[in-house]
Amino acid sequence: MKAVQVTGYGDVDKLKVVDIPVPEPRENEVLVKVEACAINNTEIWMREGAYGTDSKSGWRPEGVQFPRTPGSDITGKIVKAGKLVDESIIGKDVVLFPFTSSGEEGSEHISLDMSFIGSEYDGGYAEYVVWPAELCFDMPLPSYSESAVFSVSGLTAWHMVKQIQVQPGETVMVTGANGGVGSLNVQIASKVFGAKVIAIIGNLDSEEKMRELGATHVLSYKSDSLSKEILEVNGGPIDSVLDVVGDALFSTSLEVLKNGGKFCISGSAGGQKTNLDFRTMYLKHITMYGSVLGTRAEFKEMLNAISEGKIKPVIDKTFPLEEAKEAQVYFKNKGKLGKILLLP
């Protein structure tokens, strides 16, 4: 089968298109013919070594083992079942829950043995992938491409919104609102949980689209008076921030949060380190959350909301599998709106 492998830490030249045998499912696994795989920051940062280049480079202590086939947002058709799997599952169109874990229900995502597809396991930059049968769920939409944009970004966004316990009528600021996680944060906070959303993007050409997704106000991070604009459109401080940017908007976020406000972060594309004056946190009684992925129960909740039409797929562009290098380069460009897909 055709696959794209990461051969080591470095630039996109570490991505190689190869021909390798089709994997065989183990007794509790199924073989999935991959129809679409969305790109995430996670596989790019893994390749670049942003998580480290030693034994702590992956999600598990032993680090990433190369060569590795990346890709975690996967949809496809089950074409073969392991000997302990009911063969009636063959032929199902599925979306893959993106990690394994021995953690108890509700804490799977924080278990020490949490292992991610595309990092600890070979993932979806390939024509076929094997995965535990119990972690394959019915696609929420008829389209493989549209169903592929939610697994990692959607689960992350859903868990973020749940963590800050958004209430109807509260104001939530979403940074990176044009990206994969951000565009879903806007939809989930507004259309599922009833919040007012202030979407922060770069180019205001996307303002109309952000409003369609549920944003009440759309502002540009390029503004020299962003904090003032946020406070003006909201009529005062905001309740919560859902952040995927990191350093670039961190001070602004703390400035516009109300006393008792909540800040949740799941990415740092705008800077991985920051300066923090602890006095701001404790004098304003700010609660901070770190967030990655979520639980199986939340994944099911999200899939139900998608199938009910509450959350819409946002796709910027698709690439053939062979153009994984070009797709990852494009992914890092600013100004895109929604997810980037590889189609085997």
C-alpha positions in Angstrom: 0.0 0.0 0.0 1.0 3.6 -0.4 1.9 5.5 2.8 3.7 8.6 3.9 6.2 8.1 6.7 8.1 10.5 8.9 11.7 9.3 8.9 13.1 11.5 11.7 12.9 14.9 13.2 13.2 17.9 10.8 11.5 19.7 8.0 9.0 18.4 5.4 11.9 16.6 3.7 11.5 14.0 6.5 8.2 13.0 4.9 8.7 10.1 2.5 6.1 8.4 0.2 6.7 4.7 0.4 5.1 1.4 -0.6 4.7 -0.9 2.4 2.7 -4.1 3.1 -1.0 -3.7 4.1 -1.1 -4.2 7.9 -2.8 -7.2 9.4 -5.4 -6.6 12.2 -4.7 -8.3 15.4 -7.4 -10.3 17.2 -9.3 -7.2 18.6 -8.6 -4.9 15.6 -10.0 -4.1 12.2 -8.4 -3.1 9.0 -9.8 0.2 7.7 -9.4 1.5 4.1 -8.6 5.1 4.7 -10.8 7.5 2.7 -9.8 10.8 4.3 -7.4 12.0 6.9 -7.3 15.6 8.2 -4.1 17.3 9.2 -3.4 18.5 12.7 -0.7 20.6 14.4 0.2 17.5 16.4 1.8 15.5 13.6 3.7 18.6 12.4 5.1 19.4 15.8 6.0 15.7 16.3 8.0 15.8 13.1 9.6 19.2 13.9 10.5 18.0 17.4 8.4 20.6 19.2 7.5 18.0 21.8 11.1 17.1 22.2 13.6 14.9 20.3 14.5 12.4 23.0 12.8 9.8 25.1 10.0 12.3 26.0 9.2 13.2 22.4 5.8 11.5 22.1 2.9 10.9 24.3 4.6 8.0 26.0 7.9 7.8 27.9 9.8 5.9 25.3 9.3 8.6 22.7 8.4 8.4 19.0 9.8 5.5 17.0 10.7 6.2 13.4 9.7 5.6 10.7 6.2 6.5 11.7 3.1 7.0 9.6 1.3 10.2 11.0 -2.3 11.2 10.8 -5.0 11.0 13.5 -8.3 12.4 12.0 -9.3 9.3 10.0 -12.4 8.1 8.3 -12.8 5.0 6.1 -14.5 1.7 5.5 -13.8 -1.5 7.6 -12.6 -4.2 5.2 -11.3 -6.9 7.5 -11.8 -8.0 11.1 -9.5 -9.7 13.6 -10.6 -13.1 14.9 -12.2 -11.8 18.1 -14.2 -9.1 16.2 -17.8 -9.8 15.0 -17.5 -9.9 11.2 -20.8 -8.0 10.8 -18.7 -4.9 11.3 -17.1 -5.3 7.9 -18.4 -2.8 5.4 -19.1 -0.1 8.0 -18.1 3.5 7.4 -16.3 4.7 10.5 -14.5 7.5 12.2 -11.6 6.6 14.5 -11.4 7.6 18.1 -7.7 8.9 18.1 -6.0 7.2 21.1 -5.8 4.2 23.3 -5.7 4.3 27.1 -6.2 2.1 30.1 -7.6 5.1 32.1 -11.0 4.8 33.8 -14.0 6.1 32.0 -13.9 9.9 32.2 -10.1 10.1 32.6 -8.9 8.2 29.6 -7.2 11.3 28.1 -5.0 11.9 31.2 -3.9 8.3 31.7 -0.1 7.9 31.7 -0.3 5.2 29.0 -2.4 7.3 26.6 -1.1 6.5 23.1 -2.0 8.5 20.0 -2.6 7.2 16.5 0.0 8.8 14.2 2.5 9.1 17.0 2.7 5.9 19.0 0.8 3.9 16.3 0.9 4.3 12.5 -1.9 6.6 11.4 -3.9 7.8 8.5 -1.4 9.1 6.0 -1.8 5.8 4.2 -4.3 3.7 2.2 -5.0 1.4 5.1 -4.7 1.5 8.9 -5.4 -1.0 11.7 -7.2 0.1 14.9 -9.1 -1.5 17.8 -12.7 -2.3 16.8 -14.1 -0.8 19.9 -12.6 2.6 19.0 -14.3 2.8 15.6 -17.5 4.8 15.6 -20.2 5.2 13.0 -19.5 8.3 10.8 -21.7 11.2 11.8 -22.2 12.5 8.2 -22.5 10.6 4.9 -19.3 12.2 3.5 -15.9 10.7 4.4 -14.2 14.1 4.0 -16.7 16.0 6.1 -16.7 13.4 8.8 -12.9 13.4 9.0 -12.5 17.0 10.3 -13.8 16.4 13.8 -11.9 13.6 15.5 -8.9 15.4 17.1 -9.9 19.1 16.6 -13.6 18.5 17.5 -12.8 16.3 20.6 -10.3 18.9 21.8 -12.8 21.8 21.2 -15.7 19.9 22.9 -13.6 19.1 25.9 -12.4 22.7 26.2 -15.9 24.0 26.2 -17.0 21.4 28.8 -14.0 22.3 31.0 -14.9 26.0 31.3 -18.6 25.0 31.9 -20.0 27.5 29.5 -23.5 28.7 30.4 -26.1 30.2 28.0 -25.6 33.9 27.5 -22.0 34.0 28.8 -19.3 35.6 26.6 -16.5 33.4 25.3 -13.5 34.7 23.4 -12.1 32.2 20.9 -8.6 32.8 19.6 -7.4 31.3 16.3 -11.1 31.1 15.4 -10.4 30.4 11.7 -8.4 27.3 12.4 -9.5 23.7 12.9 -10.0 23.8 16.7 -10.9 27.4 16.8 -13.7 27.2 14.2 -15.2 24.3 16.1 -14.8 26.2 19.4 -16.9 28.9 17.9 -19.6 26.5 16.8 -19.7 24.4 20.0 -19.7 27.3 22.4 -22.4 29.2 20.5 -24.7 26.6 18.8 -24.5 23.8 21.3 -24.0 25.7 24.6 -25.7 29.0 23.8 -22.8 31.4 24.5 -22.0 34.7 22.9 -18.7 34.3 21.0 -16.1 36.9 20.2 -14.0 35.4 17.4 -10.4 36.6 17.1 -8.8 36.1 13.6 -6.2 37.8 11.5 -7.9 38.8 8.2 -11.4 40.2 8.6 -12.2 38.9 5.1 -13.5 35.9 6.9 -15.8 37.9 9.2 -19.1 36.8 7.4 -18.1 33.1 7.6 -17.3 33.4 11.3 -20.7 34.9 11.9 -22.3 32.0 10.0 -20.4 29.7 12.4 -22.0 31.4 15.4 -19.7 34.3 16.3 -21.5 37.4 17.7 -18.5 39.6 17.1 -15.4 39.2 15.0 -12.2 41.1 15.7 -8.6 41.1 14.3 -5.6 40.3 16.5 -3.7 42.8 14.3 -5.5 45.7 15.9 -3.4 48.0 18.0 -6.3 48.4 20.5 -7.6 44.8 20.6 -8.3 44.7 24.4 -10.3 47.9 24.2 -12.3 46.6 21.3 -13.1 43.4 23.1 -14.3 45.3 26.2 -16.4 47.7 24.0 -18.2 45.1 22.0 -19.0 43.1 25.1 -19.9 46.0 27.3 -17.3 45.0 29.8 -15.0 42.0 30.8 -15.7 38.6 29.3 -16.4 35.3 31.1 -14.0 32.9 29.4 -11.3 32.4 26.8 -10.7 29.4 24.6 -7.2 29.7 23.4 -5.1 27.9 20.8 -2.6 30.7 20.2 -0.5 30.9 23.3 1.9 33.8 24.0 0.8 36.2 21.3 -2.7 36.8 22.9 -2.0 35.7 26.5 -1.7 39.1 28.1 -4.7 40.4 26.1 -6.8 37.4 27.4 -5.9 38.0 31.0 -6.6 41.7 30.6 -10.2 41.3 29.3 -11.3 38.4 31.6 -13.6 39.3 34.4 -12.9 38.6 38.0 -13.5 34.9 38.4 -13.0 34.3 34.7 -11.7 31.1 33.1 -8.9 30.6 30.6 -8.5 27.3 28.7 -5.6 26.6 26.4 -5.0 23.7 24.0 -2.3 25.0 21.6 0.5 27.5 21.3 0.9 28.3 17.6 1.6 31.9 18.5 4.3 31.2 21.1 5.0 28.3 23.4 6.4 30.3 26.3 5.1 33.5 28.0 5.7 35.8 30.9 3.1 35.6 33.6 2.6 38.0 36.5 1.0 35.7 39.1 -0.6 38.8 40.7 -3.0 39.1 37.7 -4.2 35.5 38.2 -4.8 35.6 41.9 -6.1 39.2 42.2 -8.6 38.4 39.4 -9.4 34.9 40.7 -8.7 33.5 37.2 -9.0 29.7 36.7 -6.6 28.2 34.1 -7.1 24.9 32.3 -4.7 22.9 30.1 -6.6 20.8 27.6 -5.8 18.0 25.1 -8.3 15.7 23.5 -11.1 14.4 25.8 -13.1 11.3 26.8 -14.9 8.7 24.8 -18.2 9.9 26.3 -17.5 13.4 25.0 -16.5 12.0 21.6 -20.0 10.3 21.4 -21.7 13.6 22.5 -19.8 15.4 19.8 -20.7 12.9 17.1 -24.4 13.2 18.1 -24.3 17.0 17.8 -22.7 16.7 14.4 -25.3 14.2 13.2 -28.0 16.6 14.4 -26.6 19.4 12.4 -25.5 21.6 15.3 -21.8 21.5 14.2 -20.8 21.9 10.6 -17.6 20.7 8.9 -15.3 23.6 7.7 -12.9 22.5 5.1 -10.3 24.8 3.5 -8.6 22.5 1.0 -7.9 18.9 0.1 -4.6 17.3 -1.2 -3.9 13.9 -2.6 -1.9 11.7 -0.2 1.3 12.0 -2.3 1.3 15.7 -1.7 1.6 15.4 2.1 4.6 17.7 2.1 2.8 20.4 0.3 -0.3 20.0 2.5 1.7 20.4 5.7 3.4 23.5 4.3 0.0 24.9 3.4 -1.4 24.0 6.8 1.2 26.3 8.4 0.1 29.3 6.3 -1.9 31.9 8.1 -5.3 32.9 6.9 -6.8 29.5 6.1 -10.3 28.8 7.3 -11.0 25.3 8.6 -9.3 21.9 8.0 -6.9 20.6 5.5 -7.5 17.1 4.2 -5.4 14.3 2.6 -7.3 12.0 0.3 -5.5 8.6 -0.4 
